[in-house]
Amino acid sequence: MFYTFFRLVLYSHGGFEMEKKSILTREQIEEITKTYPTPFYIYDEAGIRANARRLREAFAWDPGFKEFFAVKATPNPFLLKILREEGCGTDCSSMTELMLSEALGFGEGEIMFSSNDTPPEEFVKARQVHAIINLDDLTHVECLAETAGVPEMVCCRFNPGGDFSISNSIMDHPGDAKYGMTREQMKEAFLKLSALGAKRFGIHSFLASNTVTNEYYPTLARLLFELAAELAEETGVKIAFINLSGGVGIPYRPEQEGNDIAVIGEGVRRAYEEVLVPAGMGDVAIYTELGRFMLAPYGQLVTRAIHEKHIYKEYIGVDACAVNLMRPAMYGAYHHITVPGKEGLPCDHVYDVTGSLCENNDKFAIDRALPEIAMGDYIVIHDAGAHGYAMGYNYNGKLKCAELLLREDGSVQMIRRAETPRDYFATFDFCDILKDMNYEG
Ligand SMILES: *Cc1c(COP(=O)(O)O)cnc(C)c1O
């Protein structure tokens, strides 16, 4: 409802249509499929690097600024290495993400551990890899103290409750979210942690996801800066950093206007000058834990039309399914679709683009206007570089596809191989029920 209105308004003003381009041309895909069959993910190294540099530039006013890439969005070591070269650390929320960061050489000051409902052994691992621990709950203070000990620098996650609004429009409902501590608990946690030896503190909060407004970070920053000044005054602790977490979104729809990271950085700077500097806290570092913003636009799922079906609606069946990209099935999320080689043609056909799962929500698009699709056409599903491959699963015994990287020099590198039946059956390797299985099918 809202969306339709939004669209009409935009179009009545002449329209804002951002063309979404396929990372690869049809010819490139044809060449690549001689080695790597569809479906596969393709990531764009040049795009990833340029975007990471824009982020760093936007916060260059803060010498302590650091982005801790949210590993859960795209946990691929090759991509994490590129981000590290661009100055990013990692934000982890599980044992394996900590292990991955450690294996890649992320060290002290380069790993954030923002978990919730945290298994105690993960606190131990986090301390072992010198991660900055971000506590989700007051009860975690004791758990941390008992299992891993309290480090000198520690962070606490804040949940202000109620609704979170930006200029009178409600963005989200923190009061319904499981994360973070109340205002009173933040104070108590700081005092307890101080007594247990912590010397420097961080404050973290994540109040809205996939925001497409330049006001999200500045609004959140002001709220956290004010809290930081109050808590410093009330408890006497030293605040070392404010962690704005993730939530800066991307325009999944071509008619949406994207965020301008330079404007966002400037908005945070203004709040910093107005709140922290007068409080004598002009040395506080700004941290971010972006996932989607860092990678979503720079990864695409490339698939192929393998069936067409004409019943009560028109269907195009592709060789990828929700196992490869779950967001449309899970959230009804929009992912733009283009057909390489048919970019100039009118979108005068309306299709549901489906995968092969025995689930009727396995549709990458519903009632989507596209050019006429022929069997064998490649279909590119855009903005899948974050929370795409990573959410994959193995329902229906479907196997996960490969991830490829388009390097800056134009070459293509496999950065994760496709799963094989052997991977799917690997968790039965403790017994001999399947010992005579022919893995080649
Ligand atoms: C998921 C998550 C992020 C990243 O969120 P994006 O929306 O991808 O930017 C950052 N921090 C935490 C704690 C998260 O859970």
PDBQT file of the ligand as one rigid body, heavy atoms in Angstrom, charges set to zero:
ROOT
HETATM    1  C1  LIG A 501      23.047  -8.628  11.377  1.00  0.00    +0.000 C 
HETATM    2  C2  LIG A 501      23.878  -7.755  12.222  1.00  0.00    +0.000 A 
HETATM    3  C3  LIG A 501      24.652  -6.729  11.664  1.00  0.00    +0.000 A 
HETATM    4  C4  LIG A 501      24.624  -6.402  10.189  1.00  0.00    +0.000 C 
HETATM    5  O1  LIG A 501      23.400  -5.933   9.784  1.00  0.00    +0.000 OA
HETATM    6  P1  LIG A 501      23.155  -5.352   8.317  1.00  0.00    +0.000 P 
HETATM    7  O2  LIG A 501      21.711  -5.061   8.288  1.00  0.00    +0.000 OA
HETATM    8  O3  LIG A 501      23.578  -6.405   7.370  1.00  0.00    +0.000 OA
HETATM    9  O4  LIG A 501      24.007  -4.130   8.196  1.00  0.00    +0.000 OA
HETATM   10  C5  LIG A 501      25.449  -6.000  12.503  1.00  0.00    +0.000 A 
HETATM   11  N1  LIG A 501      25.491  -6.238  13.839  1.00  0.00    +0.000 NA
HETATM   12  C6  LIG A 501      24.766  -7.211  14.415  1.00  0.00    +0.000 A 
HETATM   13  C7  LIG A 501      24.872  -7.436  15.877  1.00  0.00    +0.000 C 
HETATM   14  C8  LIG A 501      23.928  -7.990  13.623  1.00  0.00    +0.000 A 
HETATM   15  O5  LIG A 501      23.183  -8.946  14.204  1.00  0.00    +0.000 OA
ENDROOT
TORSDOF 0
